Amino acid sequence: MKRRKSITAGEALFQIINYLIFGLFTLICVLPFYYLFINTISDNSLVSKGMILWLPKGIHFENYKNVLEIKGLGHSALVSLGRTVFGTILNVVGTSFLGYALCKEELWHRKFWYKFVVITMYFNAGIIPWFINMKNLGLTNNYLAYIIPGIVSPFSMILFKTYVESLPASLEESAQLDGAGYLVTFTKIVFPLCKPIVATIAVFSAVGQWNSFTDTLFLMSDSEYYTLQFMLYQYLNEANALANTMRSALSSGIAVDPSLLITPTAVKMTVSLIVVFPILFVYPFFQKYFVGGIMIGAVKG
């Protein structure tokens, strides 16, 4: 039987403090979502008065039913889902291959191209030149505007490049001795060994794609291309008018419980929770890779 490792009083105190600090930090992160949730399922009249703080009162789920019936919300969810899936896949592939290519000494003017990509992290032309450029490229009211600009991420490229440089060079050398080219070496040898950093890049890209709404605001005038986050942006700005419309539709000629009549506050909180909820499922699947990827890719050993 294995013996338990004895720890000193100082080590025990450190562990206790460590657990308390991280437990408090976790609570701070979870509390806003809990607050949103209990307010979306509570009596709307109490919510509008700010009387729901710790426990729900007058529990009901009518807010979700009413909000999900908003015209265009389902289509916007599909637009956001599509840009998140395709945008993340292309970002991972494009960023990974560029990071791998910049690791090769034989790449023509490698240092110049590396600096050329990195400098875009710190400087940009501004919103107006960006909009003019996107318009000239035909990317206004075009779904590709969500995909093409995000194929390469400079920060993620740096992480992937650093991670690849930490891999043993003998792995690639053995593949090259067997006659493998750069593309085969990348797809068969390098990429499968980079799961931690690939998962990290995928999380960054997926969250960025899902949460983005400014590109919709500037580039899309056709409601067919509205994303879920842009719909949230609109609803938060027009919550009063939307709540009045939904309230009149619900109560026209029908006796309705006042606690179920939707309010601007209920609209804001319910839509916010619906929008943020799907992306929360991304983290549990990638969490085991995330820490290792971000640490190994950020520090060269």
N, C-alpha and C positions, 0 to 999 in steps of 0.2 A: 504494500500500500504506500501511496505517495504521502510524504510528510508535508504538512502545511507549512508554508514559509512564514516564519515569525516576523512581525514588523514592529518597529519601534513606535514609541508614543508620538514622536514627531511626524513619522510617516502616516500614522493613523489620523492625526489631526489634519495633515495636509489633504488626505483623501476626503475627509469629512467636509472641509472647506471647499474643496474642488467640486464635490457633488452638490453642495449648497449653491455655489455660484452658478454652475451650469444648469442646475434645476431651476433657479430663479430666472436665468436667461431664457430657458425653454418656456417657462410660464409667461414671460413677457411676450414671446413670439406667438404663443398659442392664444393668449387672451383676446386680441383684437378679432380673431376669427370666431371665438366663442361668443363674444359680445354681439357680433353681427348676426350669428345664428339665432341666439335667444330672442333678439329683437325682431327677426323675420317670422318667428312662430308665435309671437305674443300678441295680446290685444293691441290693435293698431292705435286706438285712442290713448292707451297708456304709453305706447312707444313714442308717439308724437309729443307727449308731455315730458319725455325723458325719465319715466318712472321705472324702466326696466334696466337694472344694473347687473345683478348677479344670477337671478333665477327667472325663468320665463313665467308669465302669468296669462291666463286665458289662452292656452295653447291651441293653435289651429295652423293649417297649412294652405290656406286660401291664397296667401300672397304668392306662393310659388306657382299655383295653378293660374292665377291671373296674369302674372308676369310672363309665364311661358306661352300664354296665348297672344302676346303682343305680336302684331304683324311684322314679319321680316326677321324676327329673332332667330328662328331655326335656320334660315338661309345664311345669316351672318355667322352662326356657329359653324356651319359647313365651310364657309370661306376661311374662317380663322383656323379650323382644323386642317384644311388643305394646305394653307401657307405654312403652318407649323410643321406638318409632316414632310412636305416636299422641300421646304426651305431648310429644315434641319438636316435632311439627308444630303442635299447638295452642298450645304455648308461644311458638313463633316468630310465629305469626299474632296471638295475643292481645297479646303484649308489643310487637310492632312497631306494631300499630294504636293501642294506648294511647300509645306514645311519640310517634307522629305526631300524635295528637289533642292531646297536651299541648304541642305546638309552636305550636298555633294560638291567637293572642291573643284571638280571639272566643269561645273556649270558656268557658262559664260558670264563674266562680271557678277559673280555670285554676291559679293559684298554690296555692290551698287544696288541690285534688285532687293536685297534684304532691307537696306536702309530706305529704299524707295517705298516699300510696303509699310515699314514701321512708322515712317514720318506721317502717314495718314492718320495715325492714332492721335496726333497732337495738333495737326493743322487741317482745316478744311476751307472751302471757298465761301461757305455761308449758305443760308437757306435760298436766297433768290437765285444765285448761279446754279445751285443744285436743282432747283425747280426748272429753270430754263433748260438745263442739260437733260433732265428727265423728259421734258416736253419734246425737245428736239429728237430724242431717241424713240419717241412714240410710246412712252411708258405712262401716259396719263390715261385713266380709265382702261387700264390694261393689267390683267392679273400678274403678268411677269414682273411688274414693278415691285411685287412682294418677294420675288424669288431671286432675280438676277443681282441686285445690289448687295445681297447678303451671302453670296457664294463664298467669298473669302473674308475672314475676320482676322485682322492683324494680330490682335492679342492672342487668339486661339492658335494662330500660326506659330507664334513664339513658343507657346506651351508645347505644341506638338514637336517642333524642331528640337527643343531642348530635351524632350523625352527620348526622341530617336537617337540623339547624340549620346545618351546614357546607355543605349543598348550595346552589347559586345559587337565590335566590328567583324569578328570572325564569322558571325552568322551570315552576313551579306557576302563575305568573301567566299564562303563555301558554296553559296548559291551561284555566284558568278563563275566559280570554277566548273560548275556543272552546266554552264552555258546560259544561265538565266539573265535576262536583261533587266533594266531598271523597273519596268512596269511589272514584270513577273515577280521580281524581288520584293517590290512594294506590296503587291496584293497577296502573295503567298507567304512571305516571311515577316516583313516589318509590320504591316497593318494588323495581323492577328495578335501580335505581341503588344499592341498598344491599346488594349481594351480600356485600361483605367483612364488614360488621357482622352481617348475617343468618347467615352461616356461623359467625361467632364465637359468637353466641347459640345456634345449633344445637349446637355442640360442647359448650358449657357445660351445656345442657339434657340432651343425650344422655348425657353422662358422669354427671350428677347422677341421672338416671332409672335408668340401668343399675346404678349403685353403691348406690342406696338400699335399705335393708333395715329401718330402724326403723319405717316406716309399716306394713310387713307384721307386724313384731313386736307392735305395739300394736293394730292394727286387724283383723288376719286370724287367725281361729282355724280356718277351713276350709282344708285343705291344697290345695284346688283353686286358691287364690289365692296360693300361696307363690311367691315369686320365686327366681331363681337365687342371688342374693346372700344371701337368707334361708336357703336350703338350705346354702350355704357356711358361714354363721354356725352353723347347727345341726351340720354335720359337723365343724367345728373344735372345737366343744364336746363332741362325742360321738365323736371320732375313734377312741378306744381301743375302745369297744364296736362301732363300725362295722367296724373292722379285724378284730376277733375274729370277727365274724359272717361277713365275706367270706372270712377265712382258713379257717374251718371249712367253708364252702360249697365252697371250692376244693379242700380237701385230704381231704374225706370219701370214704374208700375209694379214693382215687386218689393215686398217687405223684407228688408235685409238687416241683419244684426249689425248695429253700429260698430261693434268691435272688429267686424270683418271688412268694413269699408276701407279701401286702400288709401293711404296718405302719401304725400311726397317723401317723407322719411322712410316709409315702408318700401316705396319704389326704389329709392337709392340703395338701401341696405340689401334688399332681395336681389336686385340686378348685380350688385357688387359681388355678392356671395356666389351667385350662379356663374359669373364670369371667372372668378378666381379658383373655383372648386376643381375644374378639370386639370389644371396645371399642377395641383397638389399631388396628383397621382404619379407624376413623372419622377419625383424624388425617391420614393421607396424602391423603385426598380434600379436606380442608378447610384444609390447612396453608398453601396459597398465599394464601388469603383471611384466615387467622387473624391474622397479624401486623399487616397493614394495617388490619383491622377494629378490633382492640383499641387500636391507637395513635390512629387517626383518631377513633374514637368516644370516646376518653377525654380528648382534648385538643382544645379548640375553637380553630381557627386564626383 
